[in-house]
Amino acid sequence: MYNFDEIIPRHNTDSFKWDFFNDPQEVIPMPVADMDFRCPPAVLDALKSVADHGIMGYSFVPKELKDIFTDRMKNLYNWKIENEWQVWIPGLVPGLTATCKSVGNFGDAVLSTIPVYGPFHLAPSWAGKNLQTVLLKEENNRYTFDFEAIKKAITPETKVFLLCNPYNPAGTVFTKEELSELANICNERKVVICADEIHCDLILNNSKKHIPIASLDEQTAMNTITLQAPSKTFNIAGLGCSVAIIPNEELRQNFIKAKSGMFPELNRFGIRSAIAAYRDSEDWRLELISYLKANHDFLYERINNIKGLKMNALEATYLAWIDAKDLGIENIQKKLLEAGVRVNAGEMFLGEGFFRLNFGCPKSILEESIRRIENVLK
Ligand SMILES: Cc1ncc(COP(=O)(O)O)c(C=O)c1O
């Protein structure tokens, strides 16, 4: 019913993905995690209605949005939350930083697995904390936690574990067993879990299920700050509307204190689009997932047919993590750019020898980018 094949020009729209890098027009941009699809119609209607009203004063998050979000967590993820636990914020990255700031003292440490989305290894230093890292391990063509390494890496200074689930860029959806083991380690050592679940509504492998780590049990709920948003799912990342779910009153008050005066309150475009997305756009989301899955399967096959490249099947997200180490090319991002495809270099994620490719675009654009990649690497 929705036309995800439509090519909507994005040049000269102040787009980070399409305009920021000043690439020649013919370069296909495949970095940055937003999609080249029009937002759901209900979202666009909501935005038009705000614009038509014409007054752009201050807003607050209405009970309506909190109720919708509470119901959504119960219906989609069997997680019973309270409206009072929700702290709405304009972005997940500020949420990561506020978490790092609000837990522990200056000079304490924050542990993150790598390779990982850039702000996971940057937010600790933005918040005056030291970064500790542990490598993910690859097992049966799937990236997962190395629990022994995590246990070894935790020191008395470690106050926060940054969890990305589903994982950007490895695409893993962690199982109940994996999450339980991680939670046990963190709960036992009094390390607060900060769970970034921004990609949770984009599960591509339908034998996988997103489990919010805070839904495991009461002890884990009280030790977790969960971050979510409609932004990736409904392609409204530019509207700044996200939520921290913090059942523990003390952690919540410290988080609110840490963010005070740092971020603006949400704006009405973000609020109304979140309501329209969550309440009225489920059919769009389900069609989007089918489209992304087809793009994924196409990309997976073609990439793995290129000698020297390896891609594991993603369980979630539209961000492929491609291992190019066997090519032995020093700067793969530069090489692909010369061929007319911009990707994110693995270094951004502390994953040298890899690149990340965003396939949240019409199939014809993906096909053309693959043709260019094949040609240059032949
Ligand atoms: C795991 C993860 N967290 C956070 C973000 C960005 O969140 P925001 O734009 O709300 O700051 C992204 C964007 O790619 C992401 O992949």
The ligand as an SDF file (V2000), in Angstrom:
LIG
                    3D

 16 16  0  0  0  0  0  0  0  0999 V2000
   22.0720    3.1590   18.7410 C   0  0  0  0  0  0  0  0  0  0  0  0
   21.7460    4.5950   18.4540 C   0  0  0  0  0  0  0  0  0  0  0  0
   21.5020    5.4370   19.4540 N   0  0  0  0  0  0  0  0  0  0  0  0
   21.2050    6.7330   19.2460 C   0  0  0  0  0  0  0  0  0  0  0  0
   21.1520    7.2460   17.9680 C   0  0  0  0  0  0  0  0  0  0  0  0
   20.8420    8.6930   17.7440 C   0  0  0  0  0  0  0  0  0  0  0  0
   19.8320    9.1120   18.5760 O   0  0  0  0  0  0  0  0  0  0  0  0
   19.3480   10.6100   18.5900 P   0  0  0  0  0  0  0  0  0  0  0  0
   19.3060   11.1060   17.1890 O   0  0  0  0  0  0  0  0  0  0  0  0
   17.9970   10.5080   19.2170 O   0  0  0  0  0  0  0  0  0  0  0  0
   20.2920   11.3750   19.4500 O   0  0  0  0  0  0  0  0  0  0  0  0
   21.4190    6.4110   16.8860 C   0  0  0  0  0  0  0  0  0  0  0  0
   21.4350    6.9420   15.5300 C   0  0  0  0  0  0  0  0  0  0  0  0
   21.9360    6.3480   14.6230 O   0  0  0  0  0  0  0  0  0  0  0  0
   21.7080    5.0550   17.1270 C   0  0  0  0  0  0  0  0  0  0  0  0
   21.9450    4.1950   16.1280 O   0  0  0  0  0  0  0  0  0  0  0  0
  1  2  1  0
  2  3  1  0
  2 15  2  0
  3  4  2  0
  4  5  1  0
  5  6  1  0
  5 12  2  0
  6  7  1  0
  7  8  1  0
  8  9  2  0
  8 10  1  0
  8 11  1  0
 12 13  1  0
 12 15  1  0
 13 14  2  0
 15 16  1  0
M  END
$$$$
